[in-house]
Each structure stands twice: as structure tokens, then as C-alpha cells.
């Protein structure tokens, strides 16, 4: 007799960069929900959550990468919204669920302003995050929008 769950694959620990991406998405969401400036929400995230063990889940994170994403969003917010709105074609960003908006903005910021990972890697990471939160339709939307942005801002890398 096999132990319970023997047919399931072991859960892989998320990379420190993946945790940084999810933390950036959560920070954007939190800032919007409580109407707090992004810098304030980021400070709270760093002070109270990053590096902690919450509900049995370790939030060990690449803090420098997290800070870079937050900085890229803060410095390029208007341009990111313009790029996203163009990439979403006939959909309106502000009418989407806040967490989906946050995923799109963080992904666009990484592709537009950071550039230390190939666009396909960044896109794949945010597609996986969207799939974890929502499912396939939203993940496909994130894939299409971020791919369009990458083709505009980093065409030689796609």
C-alpha cells in the first residue's frame, strides 16, 4: 500500500526571485486597497513580511530584486499604464480585478525597466503567478499583454 499522496509530485520551493515578484504584486495590491503610497506599502512589506515564516510558508526573498521591481514601478508608473493599455487592446486595465492589475503592472515594470532577465522568463513568471491566482484565461491575458510589451520595448530579445 502506498502512502497517501505518493502519486503527487513534491512541491518545489519557490525561488527567491519568484517570492520577490509575488511580494511586489502583493505590495501593489495592498497600496491600492488601503490607498497608501507605493513606498509606504513597500516599507510595510519589507518590515513585517519579507524574510518571515507566515502560516508555514517562508517568505525568503531576493530583497534587492524586490526593491528594484518596486522602484521600476514607482519611477515608470504612467508609462507602464500606457504600455499596458495599448497591449490590452479593447480591454480597460482599470476595470480589471486589482490583483490582475498588479500582476500586469509588475510584469510590465520588469520587462520595461529592469531587463536583467530575458523577457520570456519574466513573462513566464508572471503568467505562472496569474495562473496561481486565477487560472488559464487570466494567465493567457497576462501572457498576451506582456508579450506585446516586450515586442515594443525589447524587440531584439523576443
N, C-alpha and C positions, 0 to 999 in steps of 0.2 A: 504494500500500500504506500502510495506517495504522500509526502506531507502536503498539507493544504497550501495551495499557491505554487506548487512545484512546477507547473506548466507556464507560469508567468516569468517574464524576464525581470531580472533585478532592476530596481530603479537606479539610474545613474545620477550622481550628484551633479547639480548644475555648476557650470564653470563660474569663476568669479566675475567674468565679463557678462555672462547671462544674468547673474544676480544684479549686476550694476544696471543693465538695461531694464530689468523689471522694476528695480528701485527708482529709476528715472521716470518710468511710466507712472508708478505709484505716486511719485512726488508731484508730477504734473496734475494728476487726478486730484490729489489732496489739495493742492493750491487752488484749483478751480472750485472744488466743493466748499471749502471754508473761506473762499475769497481772500486768499493770502498771497502776497508776492512770492514768486518762484524761489527767490533766495531764502526767504523765511521758511518755506516748506522744506527746502533742501537742508537747511541747518537743522531743523527738527528731525528729518530723516537720518542725518548723519549722527546726531546726538543720541537719539533714542532707539534706533532700529539697526542701522548698519553695524555689522560685527557682532550682533546679539544672536542668541538662540531663542526663537519665539515659537511656541507651540511645537517644539520638537524639530523645527526647521532652522538650520543655521543660515544666517544672513552674512556669511563671509563674502566680501565683495571687493572688487578692484576699485578702491575709493578714488584713485586718480582718474580712472576711466569714467566713473560715475560723475565726478566733478566736471570732466571735460564735456560730457553729454549735457549736463545742466547749463554749463557756460555757453555751449553752442546754441542751445535753445534760447537762452536769455539774450544773447548778442544778435541772433538772427531771426527772432520770432516772426516779425512781419513778412520777411522774405520766405520763411518756411510755410507760412499760411498761404501766401501767393502761389508757391510751387505746388502745394498740396491741392489747393482749389483747382488749379489748372489740370493736375493729374487725376482728379476725381471726376472730370468731365461734367456730367449733368447732375452730380450729387453735391450737396452743400455740407461742408465739414461741420459747421456749427449745428447742424441738425442731427448729427450722429451721436451715439452714446459717448459720454465723456471719456470712458476708458479707451474706446476705439480712437477717439481724437488724440488721446495721449500717446497711444501706440504709434499712430501715424506721425505725430509731431516729433517724437523721439527718434523714430526711424529716419525721417527726413533730415533731422539735425545731424545724425551720424553720417549719413551719405553726403550731405551738403558741406558740412563744416569740419568734420574730423578726418575722414579719409585714411585712417591707418589700417583699415580692413578693406578687402575688396568689396565692392558694392553687393555682389551676390551673397557674400557671407552676412553682411548687415541685413540685407533683405530677408534672407532665410531665418535669421534670428528673430526678427520682428514678426514674420509670418508664423513662426512657432509660438511666439507669445500670444498673438491674436487667436491662434487655434486653441491654445490652452484656456483662454478667457471665454471664447465664443464658439468656435467651430469653423467648419470649412468655408461657408460663404464669406464671413468677415476676413478670414485668413486670405482668401482669394482676392478680396478687395485690397487688403494691405499689400499683397504681392504685386498687383497691377499698379497701384499708385506709386509705390516706392520704386518699382522698375521704371516707370515713366520718368520719375525724378532723376534717377541715376543716368538714364539716357540723355537727359538735358545737362546735368551738372558734371558728369564723369563719363562722357560718351566713349572715350578710348578704353575704358575698363569693363565695358559690358559686352 
